């Protein structure tokens, strides 16, 4: 019987002992030997065949990149519209979800997301034209944010076409530390 080393260097496969053979070799051992013999080498070097291991790609390059501005904006809008704190972006379950969706996606730091929310809340533009909508509007108002910074989030749900539901989210930064009904209406 050929040794594993000589089997790799020759083109003849290793001989398989028959069941009438006196040596008792398990089927798993035979299959393991055949897999090792028939496996092509990882890298071909000139001259002789060699098995070389290729270095595993590192994930360190993703940490040096900046987050995509569109990803940051969409995450901020989603978190605000659902009342989810920005810190949830760094929870293991969310990171696992994002890695599954896009392995190269870079999650923005919380402070970058907060700066973007400040920018969005100061530059608001009309997104809904009431005369074009079909049917009623539904408006949800929510307050979210940290202890010192509060945001008023308006979520508007409407239909432009008969079967196409749309929504728009407006953010407004509240400048008051105490919230009451008069300050919400005048701010």
C-alpha positions as CSV (number, residue, x, y, z in Angstrom):
1,X,0.0,0.0,0.0
2,X,1.2,3.5,-0.8
3,X,2.0,5.9,1.9
4,X,0.2,9.2,1.9
5,X,3.4,11.1,0.9
6,X,4.0,9.0,-2.2
7,X,0.3,9.0,-3.1
8,X,0.3,12.8,-3.3
9,X,3.4,12.8,-5.6
10,X,2.1,10.1,-8.0
11,X,-1.1,10.1,-10.1
12,X,-2.0,6.5,-9.0
13,X,-4.7,6.5,-6.3
14,X,-4.2,4.5,-3.2
15,X,-5.4,0.9,-3.4
16,X,-8.5,0.2,-1.3
17,X,-8.4,-3.1,0.6
18,X,-11.3,-5.5,-0.1
19,X,-13.5,-6.9,2.6
20,X,-11.7,-10.2,2.3
21,X,-8.5,-8.6,3.5
22,X,-7.2,-9.7,6.9
23,X,-6.6,-6.1,8.0
24,X,-9.6,-4.4,9.5
25,X,-9.7,-0.8,8.3
26,X,-12.8,1.3,8.9
27,X,-14.7,2.9,6.1
28,X,-14.1,6.3,7.6
29,X,-10.3,5.8,7.5
30,X,-10.5,4.7,3.9
31,X,-12.6,7.8,3.0
32,X,-10.2,10.1,4.8
33,X,-7.3,8.6,2.9
34,X,-9.1,9.0,-0.4
35,X,-10.0,12.6,0.4
36,X,-6.4,13.4,1.2
37,X,-5.1,11.8,-2.0
38,X,-7.7,13.2,-4.4
39,X,-7.6,16.8,-2.9
40,X,-6.0,19.3,-5.3
41,X,-3.2,21.4,-3.8
42,X,-4.2,24.9,-2.6
43,X,-1.4,26.7,-4.6
44,X,0.7,25.3,-7.4
45,X,4.3,26.2,-7.3
46,X,6.6,25.8,-10.3
47,X,8.2,22.4,-10.3
48,X,6.6,20.4,-7.5
49,X,3.2,20.4,-5.9
50,X,3.1,22.0,-2.5
51,X,0.3,22.7,0.0
52,X,0.4,26.2,1.2
53,X,-2.1,27.9,3.4
54,X,-3.3,31.3,2.3
55,X,-3.5,34.0,5.0
56,X,-7.0,34.6,6.2
57,X,-8.5,38.0,5.2
58,X,-8.4,40.3,8.2
59,X,-11.4,42.4,9.3
60,X,-9.1,45.2,10.5
61,X,-9.5,47.2,7.3
62,X,-13.2,47.7,8.0
63,X,-12.5,49.5,11.3
64,X,-10.3,52.1,9.6
65,X,-13.0,53.1,7.1
66,X,-15.7,55.7,7.8
67,X,-19.3,54.8,7.8
68,X,-21.3,55.4,4.7
69,X,-23.2,58.7,5.1
70,X,-26.4,57.1,3.6
71,X,-26.2,54.2,6.0
72,X,-25.8,56.6,8.9
73,X,-28.8,58.7,7.8
74,X,-31.0,55.6,7.2
75,X,-30.1,54.1,10.6
76,X,-30.7,57.4,12.4
77,X,-34.1,57.9,10.7
78,X,-35.1,54.3,11.5
79,X,-34.0,54.4,15.1
80,X,-35.8,57.8,15.6
81,X,-39.0,56.6,13.9
82,X,-39.1,53.5,16.0
83,X,-38.1,55.1,19.3
84,X,-34.9,52.9,19.5
85,X,-31.9,54.4,21.3
86,X,-28.8,54.9,19.2
87,X,-26.7,52.7,21.5
88,X,-28.6,49.7,20.2
89,X,-26.6,50.0,17.0
90,X,-23.7,48.4,18.9
91,X,-25.6,45.6,20.5
92,X,-24.3,42.1,19.5
93,X,-27.6,41.0,17.9
94,X,-27.8,44.2,15.7
95,X,-24.2,43.8,14.7
96,X,-24.8,40.2,13.7
97,X,-27.8,41.2,11.6
98,X,-25.8,43.9,9.8
99,X,-22.9,41.5,9.2
100,X,-25.4,39.1,7.7
101,X,-26.9,41.7,5.5
102,X,-23.6,43.3,4.4
103,X,-20.3,42.0,5.8
104,X,-18.5,45.2,4.8
105,X,-21.0,47.5,6.4
106,X,-19.4,49.9,9.0
107,X,-21.7,50.9,11.8
108,X,-21.3,54.6,12.7
109,X,-20.4,55.6,16.2
110,X,-23.2,57.0,18.4
111,X,-21.8,60.6,18.4
112,X,-21.7,60.7,14.6
113,X,-25.3,59.5,14.5
114,X,-26.3,62.2,17.0
115,X,-24.6,64.9,15.0
116,X,-26.5,63.8,11.9
117,X,-29.8,63.9,13.7
118,X,-29.0,67.5,14.8
119,X,-28.3,68.3,11.1
120,X,-31.5,66.7,9.9
121,X,-33.6,68.3,12.6
122,X,-32.4,71.8,11.6
123,X,-32.9,71.4,7.9
124,X,-36.5,70.2,7.3
125,X,-38.2,70.4,4.0
126,X,-41.8,69.5,3.1
127,X,-42.1,65.9,2.0
128,X,-45.8,65.4,1.9
129,X,-48.2,67.2,-0.4
130,X,-51.7,66.7,1.1
131,X,-53.5,67.4,-2.2
132,X,-51.8,64.5,-3.9
133,X,-52.6,62.0,-1.2
134,X,-55.3,59.4,-1.6
135,X,-57.2,59.0,1.6
136,X,-56.5,60.1,5.2
137,X,-53.2,60.9,6.8
138,X,-52.0,59.3,10.0
139,X,-49.6,61.3,12.2
140,X,-47.6,59.9,15.2
141,X,-45.8,62.3,17.5
142,X,-43.0,61.0,19.8
143,X,-40.3,62.5,22.0
144,X,-36.9,60.8,22.1
145,X,-33.4,61.6,23.0
146,X,-31.0,61.8,26.0
147,X,-31.7,63.7,29.2
148,X,-30.2,66.9,28.0
149,X,-31.2,66.7,24.3
150,X,-34.8,65.9,23.3
151,X,-36.1,65.5,19.8
152,X,-39.7,65.7,18.6
153,X,-40.3,63.1,15.9
154,X,-43.4,63.4,13.6
155,X,-44.1,60.2,11.6
156,X,-46.7,60.8,8.9
157,X,-48.3,57.8,7.1
158,X,-50.3,58.3,3.9
159,X,-51.2,56.8,0.5
160,X,-50.1,58.5,-2.8
161,X,-51.6,55.8,-4.9
162,X,-54.4,53.5,-4.0
163,X,-52.1,50.6,-3.1
164,X,-48.8,52.4,-2.2
165,X,-48.4,53.3,1.4
166,X,-45.7,55.9,2.2
167,X,-44.4,57.6,5.2
168,X,-42.4,60.7,6.1
169,X,-40.4,61.4,9.3
170,X,-39.7,64.9,10.6
171,X,-37.3,65.6,13.4
172,X,-37.2,68.8,15.5
173,X,-34.8,69.5,18.3
174,X,-36.5,70.7,21.5
175,X,-34.6,73.5,23.2
176,X,-36.4,73.3,26.5
177,X,-35.4,71.1,29.5
178,X,-38.9,70.6,30.9
179,X,-41.7,69.4,28.6
180,X,-45.3,70.5,28.9
181,X,-48.1,70.9,26.5
182,X,-47.6,74.7,26.0
183,X,-43.9,74.3,25.2
184,X,-44.6,71.5,22.6
185,X,-47.2,73.6,20.8
186,X,-45.1,76.8,20.7
187,X,-41.8,75.2,19.9
